[in-house]
Amino acid sequence: MDTFRTCYRCFYETEQPLELCPNCGYQLRTARQVRKLGWGLVVTGAFLVLGMGVLAFLMIRIMTGQTADRFTGGAVEAVFIFGVVYLVAMFGGVAVLEGVWQLRYGRRNRKLSMLVLGLGIMFFILGLVVNVLG
């Protein structure tokens, strides 16, 4: 199975011992290398999901007056905050799924990869909108 190679740029797959992708020239990764990257995705994604869960819990306590801190924003700000927290947690969850897939199969899942890319683009657009409006 370690002879299986995949391209991270164009998703080309082969069992031939090639170093570079014949489609795009990008370096091919072995199943072992893909699995190592999968562990990174699992750890990073789990950190994001757990971190956003803790942040949401703390924000709920602040917003409901259970702490000495006070939330001075309105409903719109609260929805925005929890929307961002949700998007980051979703990004982390999809990263965990992609990492588990890579660990199991030694290759990337194209649909999950595109979902991660789409969420990343959403973060970028959200950041631009907040920067322009803020």
N, C-alpha and C positions, 0 to 999 in steps of 0.2 A: 504493500500500500504506500510505502514511502517513495516509490518511483512516480507516483501520481503528481503532476505539476499543474498549477493554475496561475493565470494572470490576474492580478488585482485591478488592472486598468480596464481590460476589455472582456474579462471572464473566459478567455480561451483556456481550454483544458486538454491535457495530453498525458500519455504515459511514456512518451519518448523522453530520453535524458537531455532535454534542451535547457539552456540557461536563459535564453531570451525568447520572448513571445514573437512568433513569426508574423502576427497581425500588426502589433503596435511597437515592438522593440523593447517593451518593458520587461524587467526581470521576472522570471517565473518562480513561483514559490512551491516548495515541496509540501506534502501533506503534514509533515512534522512542523515545518515553519508556520503553516496556517493554524495548526493546533496551538502553538505557542502564542500567536496573536489572538486566538480565541480566548485563552486564559486572561489576557489583558482586557479584552472586551467584557468578560464576565466580572472581573474585579472592578473595573471602572464603572460599569453599568450598575452593579450592586451598590457601590458607593453612592452613586447619584440617586438611586431609588431610596435607599435608607436615609441619606441626607435630606432629601426633599420631604420624606415622611416626618422626620424630626422637626424640620422647619415648619411644616404645615401644622403639626401638633402645637409647637410653641406659638405660632401666629394665632391659632384658634384660642389658646389660653389668653393671649394679649387682647384679642378682639372682644372676648367675652368678659373682660374685666377680672380674670382670675389671678392676675399678677399686678405688681405695683406699676408696671409700664402701661401706657395708654396708647391706643390706636386712635389717631386724630383724623384719619381719612374717612371717606364716605363709602357708600356701597360700590361705586364704580371702581375706586381704588382697591377695595377688598377683592372684587371679582378679578381685576387685573393681576393682583399679586398671586391669587390662587390659580389663575390661568397660567402664569409663568411657571409656578411650582409644578403644576400638572404637566406642562409641556416638557420640562426638564426630567421629571420622573418618567414620563412616557419614553423620552429619548433613552434614558438609562435602561428601562425595561426592554426596549427593542435591542439595545446593545447586548444585554444579557442573553436574549434569545439568539441573536446572531453568533455570539460567542459559544453558546452551547451547541449550536448547529456545527460550527467549525470544529469544536472538540470531537463531536460525534462522527462527522463525515470527512474531516480533513480538507474541506473546501468551503467556499463562501456560498451563501444563499442569495441569489440575485434579487429576489423580491424584498428580503429583509434589508439588504444593502441599499436598495433604492429607497426604502422607507426611512432608514437612518439618514440618507442624503436629503430626502424631502424634509424631515424634521429639522435638520441642520439649516436648510434654506429658510424654513419658517422662522427659526431663531434669528437668523441674519436680518430678515425683513422686519421682524418685530423690533430688533435693536435699532434699525434705521428709523422706523416709525416713532419709537420712543425718543430717539435723539432729535428728530425733527419737531415733534410736538412738545418735548420737554424743554 
